[in-house]
Amino acid sequence: MSFDQRLSLLLVEDDPALGPLTAELLSDDFRVELATDGQTGLRRALSATWDVLVVDRGLPLRDGASLVAALRAKGVATPVLMLTALGTTEDKIFGLDAGANDYLTKPFDAGELVARLRALTRTYRAASMVLPLGEWELDAATRLVTSPYGDRIPLTETESAMLRTLATEPQRVFTRAELLQALFHAEDTPGVIDTYVHYLRNKISKTAVRTVHGVGYQLGEP
């Protein structure tokens, strides 16, 4: 059983050469999934929890600015870097106004891209370190769950990552496959999800994670 500590990144890029190359360049720092059109990118962006997105501006089926605007309209606050050949000031303003957090033009330096992504994720994660669990709280930075009465429960890194994933989208029911992809390596089996749900329930309360039969797991209320 192994926990992948890399951050998750969705790359939406239709260029058949640049997409896989960029994914490879980023793979040391991020768990990268590649989508090759705007519609698929939007669907994947909405169906999983990501630490950061890299979106090309000119995409088939749905352009990058439209994709980002659709995410923001649905309340998705995940940081987005727009990566594109359209580099005029007007293009940059258009992309940023659509909801992108940063804008990098092609051709780009791989080191600069990684540095910008690290800066984006640091800012975003710092702003979302304390997450509500009903009347309780999870501090993802210290991996402590705090009750309304001041009790503090320490979690392991993997336990905290799972609870943070559930707490980031408390209304959503996550399948085992989604949690496995978001938190573990490909060689792990779905049974590891049940194991960590059991750990969280034992440490916090039996109602900390809710089972939705036939679907998966959702944040409960301790």
C-alpha positions in Angstrom: 0.0 0.0 0.0 1.5 3.3 -1.0 0.4 6.9 -0.9 1.3 9.1 -3.9 2.3 12.5 -2.5 2.3 14.3 -5.8 -0.4 16.9 -6.5 -3.1 16.1 -9.0 -3.1 18.0 -12.3 -5.5 17.9 -15.2 -3.9 19.0 -18.5 -6.3 19.9 -21.3 -4.2 20.1 -24.5 -5.2 18.9 -28.0 -1.7 19.0 -29.6 -0.8 15.3 -30.2 2.9 16.0 -29.6 2.9 18.8 -27.0 0.2 17.2 -24.8 2.1 14.0 -23.9 5.4 15.9 -23.8 4.0 18.4 -21.3 2.5 15.6 -19.2 5.9 13.9 -19.1 7.6 17.2 -18.1 5.2 17.7 -15.2 5.1 14.0 -14.0 7.9 14.4 -11.5 5.9 17.0 -9.5 2.3 16.1 -10.4 0.0 13.2 -11.1 -1.1 14.2 -14.6 -4.2 13.2 -16.5 -4.4 14.4 -20.1 -7.7 15.4 -21.9 -7.5 16.3 -25.6 -10.6 18.4 -26.1 -12.6 21.0 -24.2 -15.7 18.9 -23.5 -13.7 16.0 -22.1 -11.6 18.5 -20.1 -14.7 20.0 -18.6 -16.2 16.7 -17.7 -13.0 15.4 -16.1 -12.6 18.7 -14.2 -16.1 18.4 -12.7 -15.9 14.6 -12.0 -12.7 14.6 -9.8 -10.9 16.7 -7.4 -7.8 18.4 -8.7 -5.0 20.5 -7.2 -4.4 22.5 -10.4 -5.5 22.6 -14.0 -3.5 23.5 -17.1 -5.8 24.5 -20.0 -4.9 25.3 -23.6 -6.8 28.3 -25.0 -7.6 26.9 -28.5 -9.3 23.5 -28.0 -11.7 21.5 -30.1 -15.4 21.2 -29.0 -15.1 23.8 -26.3 -12.3 26.5 -26.1 -10.2 26.9 -23.0 -11.7 30.2 -21.9 -15.2 28.8 -22.1 -14.1 25.7 -20.1 -12.7 27.8 -17.3 -15.8 30.1 -17.3 -18.0 27.0 -17.0 -16.0 25.8 -14.0 -16.2 29.1 -12.2 -19.9 29.3 -12.9 -20.3 26.0 -11.1 -18.3 27.2 -8.1 -15.1 25.3 -8.9 -12.2 27.3 -7.4 -9.3 25.0 -8.4 -6.5 27.2 -9.7 -6.1 27.3 -13.5 -3.0 28.1 -15.6 -3.9 28.9 -19.2 -1.2 27.7 -21.6 -1.6 29.0 -25.2 0.0 30.5 -28.3 -2.3 33.5 -28.1 -0.1 36.0 -26.3 -1.4 39.5 -26.8 -2.3 41.6 -23.9 -6.0 41.4 -25.0 -5.8 37.6 -25.1 -4.3 37.5 -21.6 -7.0 39.8 -20.2 -9.7 37.7 -21.9 -8.3 34.5 -20.3 -7.9 36.0 -16.9 -11.4 37.5 -17.0 -12.8 34.1 -17.9 -11.4 32.9 -14.5 -7.8 31.7 -15.1 -5.4 32.4 -12.3 -2.3 32.6 -14.5 -1.4 32.8 -18.2 1.7 31.4 -19.9 2.4 31.6 -23.7 3.9 29.0 -26.0 6.7 28.2 -26.5 7.3 28.0 -22.8 10.2 27.0 -20.5 9.4 23.9 -18.6 11.1 25.1 -15.4 9.0 28.3 -15.5 5.8 26.3 -16.0 6.5 24.1 -13.0 7.5 27.1 -10.8 4.2 28.9 -11.7 2.2 25.8 -10.9 3.9 25.4 -7.6 3.1 29.0 -6.7 -0.5 28.6 -7.7 -1.0 25.4 -5.6 0.8 27.0 -2.6 -1.6 29.9 -2.7 -4.7 27.8 -3.2 -3.8 25.2 -0.6 -3.0 27.9 2.0 -6.4 29.5 1.5 -8.2 26.2 1.9 -6.3 24.5 4.7 -9.1 24.6 7.3 -12.2 22.7 6.1 -15.5 22.4 7.9 -16.8 18.9 8.9 -20.2 20.0 10.1 -19.4 21.7 13.5 -15.9 20.1 13.4 -12.9 21.2 11.4 -10.0 19.7 9.6 -6.8 21.6 9.5 -5.1 20.0 6.5 -1.8 21.7 7.2 -1.4 20.1 10.7 -3.6 17.1 9.9 -5.7 17.7 13.0 -9.4 17.3 13.4 -10.9 19.6 16.0 -14.3 19.1 17.7 -16.5 22.0 18.9 -15.4 21.1 22.4 -11.7 21.6 21.6 -10.8 17.9 21.2 -8.0 17.4 18.7 -7.6 14.2 16.8 -4.3 13.7 14.8 -4.6 12.0 11.4 -2.0 10.3 9.2 -1.1 11.9 5.9 -3.3 9.5 3.9 -6.2 9.8 6.4 -6.0 13.5 6.1 -5.8 13.5 2.3 -8.9 11.3 2.1 -10.9 13.4 4.5 -9.8 16.6 2.8 -10.9 15.2 -0.6 -14.4 14.5 0.8 -14.6 17.8 2.7 -13.7 19.8 -0.4 -16.9 18.7 -2.1 -19.2 17.8 0.9 -22.3 17.3 -1.3 -20.6 14.9 -3.7 -20.6 11.1 -3.5 -17.2 9.8 -4.5 -16.9 6.3 -6.0 -14.1 4.0 -4.8 -12.5 4.3 -8.2 -12.5 8.1 -8.0 -10.9 8.1 -4.5 -8.4 5.5 -5.6 -7.3 7.6 -8.6 -7.1 10.8 -6.6 -5.2 9.4 -3.6 -3.3 6.2 -4.4 -1.1 4.5 -6.9 -2.5 2.5 -9.8 -1.3 -0.8 -8.3 -3.5 -0.3 -5.2 -7.0 -2.0 -5.1 -10.3 -0.4 -4.2 -10.3 -2.2 -0.9 -7.8 0.3 0.4 -10.5 2.9 0.3 -12.7 0.9 2.6 -9.7 0.4 5.0 -9.1 4.2 5.3 -12.8 4.9 5.7 -12.7 2.4 8.6 -9.7 4.2 10.1 -11.4 7.6 9.9 -14.6 6.3 11.5 -12.6 4.7 14.3 -10.6 7.9 15.0 -13.3 10.5 14.6 -16.8 8.9 14.7 -18.9 6.4 12.9 -20.7 9.2 11.1 -17.6 11.0 9.9 -17.9 9.3 6.5 -21.3 8.3 5.1 -21.7 5.2 2.9 -24.0 5.7 -0.1 -24.9 2.1 -0.9 -24.2 1.1 -4.5 -22.3 4.3 -5.2 -19.5 5.1 -2.7 -18.6 7.5 0.1 -19.6 11.1 1.1 -18.5 13.4 3.9 -20.7 12.8 6.9 -21.1 14.8 10.1 -19.2 13.8 13.2 
